[in-house]
Amino acid sequence: MDATHMPWTVTTEWYEDGNETIGNQFQQSNLQVALWAIAYTLIILVSVTGNVTVIWIILAHRRMRTVTNYFIVNLAFSDVSMATFNTLFNFVYALHNDWYFGLGYCRFQNFFPITAMFSSIYSMAAIAVDRYMAIIHPLKPRLSSTSTRVVIALIWVVAVLLAFPQCYYSVTEFYHPRTVCLVNWPDDYGGTHQISYQLALILLIYLFPLLVMLVTYSLVGRSLWGGAIPGEPSDHYHHQITAKRKVVKMMVVVVTTFALCWLPYHIYFILGSFNKDIYKQHYIQQVYLAIFWLAMSSTMYNPIIYCCLNQRFRAGFRQAFSWCPFIRFSEEDKTELQHTNTFRVTMTRSYHGDSTRVHGPGTTGPGLPFSSQHTGPKAQQAPLRRHPAPQKTNGPNLGPGLLEMSSGAKLLET
């Protein structure tokens, strides 16, 4: 019997003579095992350390608790869960071609990676939609904190439902002297049920959300980079546009990295669904280990990207690792994470009607303009002042008239 199971567990093939297995096709030298062990251990250590730190940075600092950052918390949780509960066990299975962990964990490890990946990619899609709304339609209502939690819960509910067939059909079977964990589809592997499910997975947890992000970030990019700004815009306006561009660049890097890491994995299983003979090749175990490593490595890159491309997260990492003798957590870093500047709001009359102009002393750095709930009610607590109508621009859409937000926590919300 072919012990290949899809799409989240290891591919193995056995030499059989009737009902008795007489050998294992795949054997690795101690050096190969050691090198792969180091590579996979690196993923687990970096992913767990980085993503747990990201969660702490956001939850421990009030200034970081914005709507979009809640989606980043969910993304980090999904990644650290994938690294913790899937990477190590599948790696051991791939090395030894023997399932040591029982039927219960066989069901779980076929079920949970789909759930976590769905949560990860739809968290990124939610961030893309949030950026689109913040930049293209800044005056429209935004998600509240409660609504954001509801969206995150809904993502997990749909993820669980999507992954349930993998759990339901998972079994362990014994082939002397080894046990295998596989998904026993009703019409066997390669049948209509398995291929339909596999294609649905690729569509729902890869192609569709990537298409959504491609469209939204394309529109956002055209708005931020494609429009000329006539006259001499204020420093606040330039500051805001620069901050928006930085966050869009960072999220595009995150999405592109995710897409590239998982692309070979999906191609591998698509090919295997239509041609099972590729699993019988002697080199296929090394190919699988490399492809699986690349896919799992997607869980460790995001914290590195945040730290490299965002000043506020960089300050958070410095604080988290300030116990290291070569890392210094400065007063500027502390201000970046904790200080909220005051601001004032002024109203301007344009050819569209009333619009809002927000002024403030600025921030200690461009930071990450992650969105929150509102641009109006809180701001209206500040004094209001009338100004002459601004010029019409072809630059990024900041609402009717010109909306400038450049101070304190409100910079995070645009």
Secondary structure, 3 states (H helix, E strand, C coil): CCCCCCCCCCCCCEEEECCEEEEECCCCCHHHHHHHHHHHHHHHHHHHHHHHHHHHHHHHCHHHCCHHHHHHHHHHHHHHHHHHHHHHHHHHHHHHCCCCCHHHHHHHHHHHHHHHHHHHHHHHHHHHHHHHHHHHCCCCCCCCHHHHHHHHHHHHHHHHHHHHHHHHCEEEEEECCEEEEEECCCCCCCCHHHHHHHHHHHHHHHHHHHHHHHHHHHHHHHHHHHCCCCCCCCHHHHHHHHHHHHHHHHHHHHHHHHHHHHHHHHHHHHHHHHCHHHHHCCCHHHHHHHHHHHHHHHHHHHHHHHHHHCHHHHHHHHHHCCCCCCCCCCHHHHHHHHCCCCCEEEEEEECCEEEEEEECCCCCCCCCCCCCCCCCCCHHHCCCCEECCCCCCCCCCCCCCCCCCCCHHHHHHC
